[in-house]
Amino acid sequence: MSVKTELEWDYSPVDFFEVQYAGPVAHGELVAAGGKAVVTLAVPTDPVPASLEDSVRGEVAIAFEARQVLVHRAFELQGPIVIQHEADGRRTRAVFLAATAAQMSSAGGELTVGPPDGTVALREAQRLASEAAFVAALVAKRALSPVLSAMVRSYCQAVRDGMPCWHESASSSAATA
């Protein structure tokens, strides 16, 4: 009997999330770091029905698309592998031959220039926490709003099509003016 069920995806680029992201999804908890995204189901389920797997895959994609809005980089998800944890400590893995593709990126640190002596303060942790909060908020709100969902899907398609980010377009327009 399973005491814990996890669905695990590999993703690239591995630095898509600069630091570990952890947040709730409808069926459990998502943790993404270092090229692995793992959803631990709130209720152990063995076997995992295809409908539940599809639903969780959609929840993971929403989190990655929310991150993509922030970093304007392509990403790819592969999997999932279903991992069943047994009471006696054994783990079983089920690998399926289906894959899901999408897209994503990483932004540089936010710098704040201080006093005239040139002191520079790096506010990286604050930026990363703010980005994680944005992803969690978008995951929660997107399920409730078809308009927001359509906007994010459209944006993600533009990234996959190679459209420049709005601030990249503005700076290149300014440079040519």
N, C-alpha and C positions, 0 to 999 in steps of 0.2 A: 504494500500500500504506500502510495506517494505521500510524503509529508510536505513537499515543496515542488512546484513546477515552475520552470524558467523557460522562456523563449529567448534565444540568443542570436543576434545578427552580427556579422562582420560589416564594418563600414570603412569607406575611404573617402577622402584622405583621413588618416588616423588622427590628425590634429584638427579635425572639423570642430570639435569642442576643445577649446584650449585647456580647460580643466574639467574634472569630472562633473557631469550634469546629472542630477537626481531630481525626479519630480513624479508626481502622481499621474497616472493615466486611468481610464475608466475601469480597467480590469486588474489593476495592481500598481506596481511601482517600476518606473523606468530609470535605469542607470546607464549612462553612456560615457565611456572614457577609453582612450588609447586604441580605437578601432573596434571596440566591442560595445554593443548595445544590448542590455539584458532587461527583460520585463519579467519580474517575479509576480506570478498571478496571486491575487488575493485569496483565491480558493484553489488548493491543489486539484488538478484535473488530469486523469489518466484513463483513456487517451484524450488528447486535446482535439475536440471536434474542428473540422475545417472552418466552420463558420466563426468559431472563437479565434482561431489562428488568423483568419482574414481580418477580423475586427481589431485584434492587437496589432497586426501589421499596419493597419491604417492609423492607429494611434501613434505608433513609432514614426511613421512617415510625417504625420502632422508636427511632431516635435522637431524633426529634422528640417522640415520646410520652414518652421518658425525661426530656427537658427539661420537658415539660408537667407531669410529676409534681413538679418543683421549683417551677414558676412559676404553675401553676393558671390558665393562659390558653389560649384557643382559638388554633389556627393553621390555615392553609390552604396546601396544596402544589399547584402547577400545573406540569404537564410530564410527562415530561421532554422536553428537546431533546437529541438525540444529536449530539455534536460529534466529528468524525473529524479528527485532525491528520495531515497527510501529511508524508513525509520532505522534500519540497521547500518546506515552510512553509505550504502551502495548508491551509485549514480548510473542511470542509463541515458543514452543519447540517441535521439532519432533524427536522422538527417534526411531532408527532402530535396528533390532535384529542381525545385522552383526558386526563382530569384526575383527580387524587386529592385528596380533602379530608380534613382532620383538624383538630386544635385545640391552642393554647399561650399563655405570658406572661412578664413580666419582673419581678423582685423588686428592691426598693431596696437600697442599700448597707448593709453591716453596720457599725454604729458601736460603738466601745468607749470608754466614758467613763473617763478616766484619773484622775490625782490630783485632790485637792479644788480645785485652781486652775481646773478646768473644761477641761483639755486633752482634746481628742477626737482619737482616732486612727482613721482610716478604713482598714479592712482589706478593701477592695474586691478587690484583685488576689488575695488569698488565697481569698476567697469564690468568685470566678469560676473559679479553678483547681480548687477543690474540686468545683464544679458540673460542670465539664468531665470530671473524673475519674469522677463519678457517672454521667454520661451514657455514657461509654465502658464502664464496668463493667456497666451495665444492658444495653447493646447486646450485650456479649459473653455475659452470663449468660442473657438472655431466650431466646436460641435453644436453650438446653439445658434450659429448665424450662417445661413447659406450665402449671404453676401460676402462676409469676411472669408469664408471658405473659398469662394470663387475668386476673390481678389488675390489670396495667397497662391492658389493654383495658377492663376495668370502670371503672377510675378515669377514663380518657379519655372514656368515654361519659358519665360523671357530669358532667365538665366541659362537654361539648357540650350536656348537658341543663340546664345552668345551676345545678347544685348548688353551694352555697358550699363553700369550702375548709374543712377541719376546724378550723383556727385561727380562721377567720372565724366559724364556727358557735359556737365556744367563747366568743369575745369578745362576740358578740351575745347569747348566753345569759347571760353574766355581767352584761352591761349591763341586761338586763331583770329580773334577779333582785333 
